[in-house]
Amino acid sequence: MTILSDQDIKNELGINIYIYPYKADNLKGASYKLTASELAWDLIYL
């Protein structure tokens, strides 16, 4: 298993890694903090 550094993640954005919306503050070390979008929260309450 390969672990990507924050620089590796930045280099792969738009090529092999797609994060939308991308927030630079969520990128820490070898991880990216994922958050649910407003759409996901709206779907919960349908």
PQR file with spaces between the fields and no chain letter, atoms N, CA, C, O and H, PARSE charges and radii, in Angstrom:
ATOM       1  N    MET     1       0.845   -1.181    0.000 -0.4000 1.5000
ATOM       2  CA   MET     1       0.000    0.000    0.000 -0.0000 2.0000
ATOM       3  C    MET     1       0.887    1.241    0.000  0.5500 1.7000
ATOM       4  O    MET     1       1.855    1.320    0.757 -0.5500 1.4000
ATOM       5  N    THR     2       0.560    2.186   -0.833 -0.4000 1.5000
ATOM       6  CA   THR     2       1.332    3.414   -0.949 -0.0000 2.0000
ATOM       7  C    THR     2       0.628    4.544   -0.210  0.5500 1.7000
ATOM       8  O    THR     2      -0.589    4.701   -0.301 -0.5500 1.4000
ATOM       9  H    THR     2      -0.225    2.121   -1.448  0.4000 1.0000
ATOM      10  N    ILE     3       1.407    5.319    0.518 -0.4000 1.5000
ATOM      11  CA   ILE     3       0.879    6.493    1.208 -0.0000 2.0000
ATOM      12  C    ILE     3       1.417    7.721    0.502  0.5500 1.7000
ATOM      13  O    ILE     3       2.619    7.842    0.270 -0.5500 1.4000
ATOM      14  H    ILE     3       2.396    5.191    0.592  0.4000 1.0000
ATOM      15  N    LEU     4       0.518    8.631    0.164 -0.4000 1.5000
ATOM      16  CA   LEU     4       0.911    9.850   -0.528 -0.0000 2.0000
ATOM      17  C    LEU     4       1.127   10.980    0.469  0.5500 1.7000
ATOM      18  O    LEU     4       0.362   11.130    1.423 -0.5500 1.4000
ATOM      19  H    LEU     4      -0.459    8.534    0.353  0.4000 1.0000
ATOM      20  N    SER     5       2.151   11.760    0.250 -0.4000 1.5000
ATOM      21  CA   SER     5       2.393   12.943    1.076 -0.0000 2.0000
ATOM      22  C    SER     5       1.465   14.060    0.617  0.5500 1.7000
ATOM      23  O    SER     5       0.783   13.929   -0.399 -0.5500 1.4000
ATOM      24  H    SER     5       2.771   11.639   -0.524  0.4000 1.0000
ATOM      25  N    ASP     6       1.441   15.150    1.363 -0.4000 1.5000
ATOM      26  CA   ASP     6       0.608   16.280    0.952 -0.0000 2.0000
ATOM      27  C    ASP     6       1.054   16.813   -0.405  0.5500 1.7000
ATOM      28  O    ASP     6       0.215   17.218   -1.209 -0.5500 1.4000
ATOM      29  H    ASP     6       1.994   15.256    2.189  0.4000 1.0000
ATOM      30  N    GLN     7       2.338   16.819   -0.669 -0.4000 1.5000
ATOM      31  CA   GLN     7       2.843   17.276   -1.964 -0.0000 2.0000
ATOM      32  C    GLN     7       2.418   16.330   -3.091  0.5500 1.7000
ATOM      33  O    GLN     7       2.069   16.775   -4.184 -0.5500 1.4000
ATOM      34  H    GLN     7       3.019   16.489   -0.015  0.4000 1.0000
ATOM      35  N    ASP     8       2.451   15.018   -2.813 -0.4000 1.5000
ATOM      36  CA   ASP     8       1.987   14.035   -3.803 -0.0000 2.0000
ATOM      37  C    ASP     8       0.512   14.257   -4.129  0.5500 1.7000
ATOM      38  O    ASP     8       0.113   14.212   -5.293 -0.5500 1.4000
ATOM      39  H    ASP     8       2.735   14.656   -1.925  0.4000 1.0000
ATOM      40  N    ILE     9      -0.292   14.497   -3.096 -0.4000 1.5000
ATOM      41  CA   ILE     9      -1.722   14.734   -3.304 -0.0000 2.0000
ATOM      42  C    ILE     9      -1.916   15.980   -4.154  0.5500 1.7000
ATOM      43  O    ILE     9      -2.727   15.967   -5.080 -0.5500 1.4000
ATOM      44  H    ILE     9       0.032   14.533   -2.150  0.4000 1.0000
ATOM      45  N    LYS    10      -1.197   17.050   -3.866 -0.4000 1.5000
ATOM      46  CA   LYS    10      -1.302   18.284   -4.655 -0.0000 2.0000
ATOM      47  C    LYS    10      -0.941   18.022   -6.119  0.5500 1.7000
ATOM      48  O    LYS    10      -1.613   18.515   -7.025 -0.5500 1.4000
ATOM      49  H    LYS    10      -0.537   17.060   -3.115  0.4000 1.0000
ATOM      50  N    ASN    11       0.119   17.246   -6.345 -0.4000 1.5000
ATOM      51  CA   ASN    11       0.564   16.955   -7.714 -0.0000 2.0000
ATOM      52  C    ASN    11      -0.441   16.106   -8.477  0.5500 1.7000
ATOM      53  O    ASN    11      -0.549   16.230   -9.697 -0.5500 1.4000
ATOM      54  H    ASN    11       0.665   16.846   -5.609  0.4000 1.0000
ATOM      55  N    GLU    12      -1.174   15.252   -7.788 -0.4000 1.5000
ATOM      56  CA   GLU    12      -2.119   14.337   -8.441 -0.0000 2.0000
ATOM      57  C    GLU    12      -3.517   14.922   -8.601  0.5500 1.7000
ATOM      58  O    GLU    12      -4.356   14.327   -9.278 -0.5500 1.4000
ATOM      59  H    GLU    12      -1.086   15.151   -6.797  0.4000 1.0000
ATOM      60  N    LEU    13      -3.784   16.073   -7.993 -0.4000 1.5000
ATOM      61  CA   LEU    13      -5.108   16.687   -8.109 -0.0000 2.0000
ATOM      62  C    LEU    13      -5.427   16.985   -9.574  0.5500 1.7000
ATOM      63  O    LEU    13      -4.632   17.597  -10.288 -0.5500 1.4000
ATOM      64  H    LEU    13      -3.103   16.556   -7.443  0.4000 1.0000
ATOM      65  N    GLY    14      -6.595   16.542   -9.997 -0.4000 1.5000
ATOM      66  CA   GLY    14      -7.022   16.770  -11.374 -0.0000 2.0000
ATOM      67  C    GLY    14      -6.481   15.758  -12.356  0.5500 1.7000
ATOM      68  O    GLY    14      -6.876   15.757  -13.522 -0.5500 1.4000
ATOM      69  H    GLY    14      -7.241   16.045   -9.417  0.4000 1.0000
ATOM      70  N    ILE    15      -5.584   14.895  -11.911 -0.4000 1.5000
ATOM      71  CA   ILE    15      -5.034   13.852  -12.784 -0.0000 2.0000
ATOM      72  C    ILE    15      -5.568   12.490  -12.334  0.5500 1.7000
ATOM      73  O    ILE    15      -6.302   11.831  -13.070 -0.5500 1.4000
ATOM      74  H    ILE    15      -5.263   14.896  -10.964  0.4000 1.0000
ATOM      75  N    ASN    16      -5.197   12.077  -11.128 -0.4000 1.5000
ATOM      76  CA   ASN    16      -5.651   10.807  -10.570 -0.0000 2.0000
ATOM      77  C    ASN    16      -6.490   10.983   -9.313  0.5500 1.7000
ATOM      78  O    ASN    16      -7.105   10.027   -8.839 -0.5500 1.4000
ATOM      79  H    ASN    16      -4.601   12.613  -10.530  0.4000 1.0000
ATOM      80  N    ILE    17      -6.522   12.174   -8.778 -0.4000 1.5000
ATOM      81  CA   ILE    17      -7.300   12.467   -7.573 -0.0000 2.0000
ATOM      82  C    ILE    17      -8.223   13.639   -7.886  0.5500 1.7000
ATOM      83  O    ILE    17      -7.784   14.683   -8.367 -0.5500 1.4000
ATOM      84  H    ILE    17      -6.023   12.950   -9.163  0.4000 1.0000
ATOM      85  N    TYR    18      -9.499   13.449   -7.607 -0.4000 1.5000
ATOM      86  CA   TYR    18     -10.492   14.495   -7.854 -0.0000 2.0000
ATOM      87  C    TYR    18     -11.210   14.807   -6.546  0.5500 1.7000
ATOM      88  O    TYR    18     -11.868   13.938   -5.973 -0.5500 1.4000
ATOM      89  H    TYR    18      -9.856   12.601   -7.216  0.4000 1.0000
ATOM      90  N    ILE    19     -11.087   16.027   -6.083 -0.4000 1.5000
ATOM      91  CA   ILE    19     -11.754   16.480   -4.865 -0.0000 2.0000
ATOM      92  C    ILE    19     -12.471   17.774   -5.209  0.5500 1.7000
ATOM      93  O    ILE    19     -11.851   18.742   -5.650 -0.5500 1.4000
ATOM      94  H    ILE    19     -10.552   16.732   -6.549  0.4000 1.0000
ATOM      95  N    TYR    20     -13.796   17.782   -5.000 -0.4000 1.5000
ATOM      96  CA   TYR    20     -14.569   18.992   -5.276 -0.0000 2.0000
ATOM      97  C    TYR    20     -15.571   19.216   -4.163  0.5500 1.7000
ATOM      98  O    TYR    20     -16.329   18.294   -3.862 -0.5500 1.4000
ATOM      99  H    TYR    20     -14.300   16.996   -4.642  0.4000 1.0000
ATOM     100  N    PRO    21     -15.623   20.323   -3.562 -0.5600 1.5000
ATOM     101  CA   PRO    21     -14.709   21.453   -3.735  0.2800 2.0000
ATOM     102  C    PRO    21     -13.431   21.208   -2.932  0.5500 1.7000
ATOM     103  O    PRO    21     -13.482   20.760   -1.786 -0.5500 1.4000
ATOM     104  N    TYR    22     -12.320   21.500   -3.529 -0.4000 1.5000
ATOM     105  CA   TYR    22     -11.021   21.343   -2.876 -0.0000 2.0000
ATOM     106  C    TYR    22     -10.773   22.534   -1.961  0.5500 1.7000
ATOM     107  O    TYR    22     -10.940   23.686   -2.363 -0.5500 1.4000
ATOM     108  H    TYR    22     -12.279   21.864   -4.460  0.4000 1.0000
ATOM     109  N    LYS    23     -10.374   22.244   -0.726 -0.4000 1.5000
ATOM     110  CA   LYS    23     -10.027   23.292    0.239 -0.0000 2.0000
ATOM     111  C    LYS    23      -8.629   22.996    0.759  0.5500 1.7000
ATOM     112  O    LYS    23      -8.405   21.964    1.391 -0.5500 1.4000
ATOM     113  H    LYS    23     -10.239   21.308   -0.400  0.4000 1.0000
ATOM     114  N    ALA    24      -7.697   23.890    0.497 -0.4000 1.5000
ATOM     115  CA   ALA    24      -6.304   23.679    0.885 -0.0000 2.0000
ATOM     116  C    ALA    24      -6.159   23.467    2.388  0.5500 1.7000
ATOM     117  O    ALA    24      -5.261   22.746    2.823 -0.5500 1.4000
ATOM     118  H    ALA    24      -7.880   24.728   -0.016  0.4000 1.0000
ATOM     119  N    ASP    25      -7.028   24.083    3.186 -0.4000 1.5000
ATOM     120  CA   ASP    25      -6.957   23.927    4.641 -0.0000 2.0000
ATOM     121  C    ASP    25      -7.250   22.498    5.092  0.5500 1.7000
ATOM     122  O    ASP    25      -6.858   22.110    6.192 -0.5500 1.4000
ATOM     123  H    ASP    25      -7.758   24.668    2.833  0.4000 1.0000
ATOM     124  N    ASN    26      -7.930   21.712    4.266 -0.4000 1.5000
ATOM     125  CA   ASN    26      -8.253   20.331    4.622 -0.0000 2.0000
ATOM     126  C    ASN    26      -7.107   19.359    4.353  0.5500 1.7000
ATOM     127  O    ASN    26      -7.178   18.202    4.767 -0.5500 1.4000
ATOM     128  H    ASN    26      -8.249   22.027    3.372  0.4000 1.0000
ATOM     129  N    LEU    27      -6.066   19.798    3.676 -0.4000 1.5000
ATOM     130  CA   LEU    27      -4.923   18.946    3.355 -0.0000 2.0000
ATOM     131  C    LEU    27      -3.900   19.046    4.476  0.5500 1.7000
ATOM     132  O    LEU    27      -3.340   20.113    4.723 -0.5500 1.4000
ATOM     133  H    LEU    27      -6.008   20.738    3.339  0.4000 1.0000
ATOM     134  N    LYS    28      -3.663   17.933    5.150 -0.4000 1.5000
ATOM     135  CA   LYS    28      -2.715   17.884    6.264 -0.0000 2.0000
ATOM     136  C    LYS    28      -1.815   16.666    6.109  0.5500 1.7000
ATOM     137  O    LYS    28      -2.308   15.542    6.011 -0.5500 1.4000
ATOM     138  H    LYS    28      -4.119   17.066    4.949  0.4000 1.0000
ATOM     139  N    GLY    29      -0.518   16.873    6.087 -0.4000 1.5000
ATOM     140  CA   GLY    29       0.424   15.751    6.014 -0.0000 2.0000
ATOM     141  C    GLY    29       0.078   14.791    4.910  0.5500 1.7000
ATOM     142  O    GLY    29       0.127   15.151    3.733 -0.5500 1.4000
ATOM     143  H    GLY    29      -0.118   17.786    6.166  0.4000 1.0000
ATOM     144  N    ALA    30      -0.273   13.570    5.269 -0.4000 1.5000
ATOM     145  CA   ALA    30      -0.614   12.547    4.284 -0.0000 2.0000
ATOM     146  C    ALA    30      -2.113   12.253    4.320  0.5500 1.7000
ATOM     147  O    ALA    30      -2.525   11.108    4.131 -0.5500 1.4000
ATOM     148  H    ALA    30      -0.313   13.278    6.225  0.4000 1.0000
ATOM     149  N    SER    31      -2.928   13.280    4.562 -0.4000 1.5000
ATOM     150  CA   SER    31      -4.369   13.057    4.613 -0.0000 2.0000
ATOM     151  C    SER    31      -5.132   14.276    4.116  0.5500 1.7000
ATOM     152  O    SER    31      -4.597   15.382    4.040 -0.5500 1.4000
ATOM     153  H    SER    31      -2.594   14.210    4.715  0.4000 1.0000
ATOM     154  N    TYR    32      -6.397   14.042    3.780 -0.4000 1.5000
ATOM     155  CA   TYR    32      -7.288   15.120    3.385 -0.0000 2.0000
ATOM     156  C    TYR    32      -8.582   14.928    4.146  0.5500 1.7000
ATOM     157  O    TYR    32      -9.199   13.866    4.063 -0.5500 1.4000
ATOM     158  H    TYR    32      -6.832   13.143    3.842  0.4000 1.0000
ATOM     159  N    LYS    33      -8.997   15.928    4.879 -0.4000 1.5000
ATOM     160  CA   LYS    33     -10.216   15.866    5.683 -0.0000 2.0000
ATOM     161  C    LYS    33     -11.420   16.052    4.760  0.5500 1.7000
ATOM     162  O    LYS    33     -11.620   17.131    4.202 -0.5500 1.4000
ATOM     163  H    LYS    33      -8.496   16.791    4.947  0.4000 1.0000
ATOM     164  N    LEU    34     -12.216   15.000    4.605 -0.4000 1.5000
ATOM     165  CA   LEU    34     -13.398   15.060    3.758 -0.0000 2.0000
ATOM     166  C    LEU    34     -14.591   15.566    4.562  0.5500 1.7000
ATOM     167  O    LEU    34     -14.749   15.224    5.734 -0.5500 1.4000
ATOM     168  H    LEU    34     -12.053   14.124    5.059  0.4000 1.0000
ATOM     169  N    THR    35     -15.422   16.375    3.929 -0.4000 1.5000
ATOM     170  CA   THR    35     -16.637   16.866    4.559 -0.0000 2.0000
ATOM     171  C    THR    35     -17.796   16.677    3.589  0.5500 1.7000
ATOM     172  O    THR    35     -17.617   16.715    2.372 -0.5500 1.4000
ATOM     173  H    THR    35     -15.294   16.653    2.977  0.4000 1.0000
ATOM     174  N    ALA    36     -18.974   16.473    4.141 -0.4000 1.5000
ATOM     175  CA   ALA    36     -20.159   16.303    3.300 -0.0000 2.0000
ATOM     176  C    ALA    36     -20.569   17.648    2.719  0.5500 1.7000
ATOM     177  O    ALA    36     -20.483   18.678    3.387 -0.5500 1.4000
ATOM     178  H    ALA    36     -19.119   16.442    5.130  0.4000 1.0000
ATOM     179  N    SER    37     -21.011   17.627    1.483 -0.4000 1.5000
ATOM     180  CA   SER    37     -21.450   18.855    0.827 -0.0000 2.0000
ATOM     181  C    SER    37     -22.845   19.244    1.326  0.5500 1.7000
ATOM     182  O    SER    37     -23.515   18.463    2.001 -0.5500 1.4000
ATOM     183  H    SER    37     -21.081   16.790    0.940  0.4000 1.0000
ATOM     184  N    GLU    38     -23.267   20.453    0.985 -0.4000 1.5000
ATOM     185  CA   GLU    38     -24.608   20.904    1.342 -0.0000 2.0000
ATOM     186  C    GLU    38     -25.665   20.010    0.697  0.5500 1.7000
ATOM     187  O    GLU    38     -26.713   19.759    1.292 -0.5500 1.4000
ATOM     188  H    GLU    38     -22.723   21.087    0.436  0.4000 1.0000
ATOM     189  N    LEU    39     -25.395   19.534   -0.509 -0.4000 1.5000
ATOM     190  CA   LEU    39     -26.334   18.650   -1.197 -0.0000 2.0000
ATOM     191  C    LEU    39     -26.545   17.366   -0.398  0.5500 1.7000
ATOM     192  O    LEU    39     -27.677   16.903   -0.252 -0.5500 1.4000
ATOM     193  H    LEU    39     -24.544   19.738   -0.992  0.4000 1.0000
ATOM     194  N    ALA    40     -25.463   16.793    0.117 -0.4000 1.5000
ATOM     195  CA   ALA    40     -25.573   15.560    0.898 -0.0000 2.0000
ATOM     196  C    ALA    40     -26.437   15.798    2.130  0.5500 1.7000
ATOM     197  O    ALA    40     -27.272   14.958    2.468 -0.5500 1.4000
ATOM     198  H    ALA    40     -24.544   17.170   -0.002  0.4000 1.0000
ATOM     199  N    TRP    41     -26.254   16.907    2.793 -0.4000 1.5000
ATOM     200  CA   TRP    41     -27.062   17.209    3.971 -0.0000 2.0000
ATOM     201  C    TRP    41     -28.517   17.421    3.580  0.5500 1.7000
ATOM     202  O    TRP    41     -29.404   17.028    4.338 -0.5500 1.4000
ATOM     203  H    TRP    41     -25.576   17.589    2.519  0.4000 1.0000
ATOM     204  N    ASP    42     -28.801   18.027    2.431 -0.4000 1.5000
ATOM     205  CA   ASP    42     -30.170   18.217    1.978 -0.0000 2.0000
ATOM     206  C    ASP    42     -30.847   16.884    1.685  0.5500 1.7000
ATOM     207  O    ASP    42     -32.039   16.722    1.944 -0.5500 1.4000
ATOM     208  H    ASP    42     -28.081   18.347    1.815  0.4000 1.0000
ATOM     209  N    LEU    43     -30.087   15.925    1.145 -0.4000 1.5000
ATOM     210  CA   LEU    43     -30.671   14.616    0.809 -0.0000 2.0000
ATOM     211  C    LEU    43     -31.065   13.833    2.056  0.5500 1.7000
ATOM     212  O    LEU    43     -31.976   13.006    2.003 -0.5500 1.4000
ATOM     213  H    LEU    43     -29.119   16.057    0.935  0.4000 1.0000
ATOM     214  N    ILE    44     -30.400   14.078    3.165 -0.4000 1.5000
ATOM     215  CA   ILE    44     -30.722   13.372    4.416 -0.0000 2.0000
ATOM     216  C    ILE    44     -32.140   13.703    4.869  0.5500 1.7000
ATOM     217  O    ILE    44     -32.844   12.853    5.414 -0.5500 1.4000
ATOM     218  H    ILE    44     -29.660   14.750    3.208  0.4000 1.0000
ATOM     219  N    TYR    45     -32.540   14.926    4.642 -0.4000 1.5000
ATOM     220  CA   TYR    45     -33.826   15.390    5.168 -0.0000 2.0000
ATOM     221  C    TYR    45     -34.981   15.254    4.180  0.5500 1.7000
ATOM     222  O    TYR    45     -36.053   15.811    4.414 -0.5500 1.4000
ATOM     223  H    TYR    45     -31.968   15.617    4.200  0.4000 1.0000
ATOM     224  N    LEU    46     -34.783   14.528    3.085 -0.4000 1.5000
ATOM     225  CA   LEU    46     -35.871   14.329    2.109 -0.0000 2.0000
ATOM     226  C    LEU    46     -36.879   13.325    2.626  0.5500 1.7000
ATOM     227  O    LEU    46     -37.862   13.030    1.945 -0.5500 1.4000
ATOM     228  H    LEU    46     -33.912   14.076    2.895  0.4000 1.0000
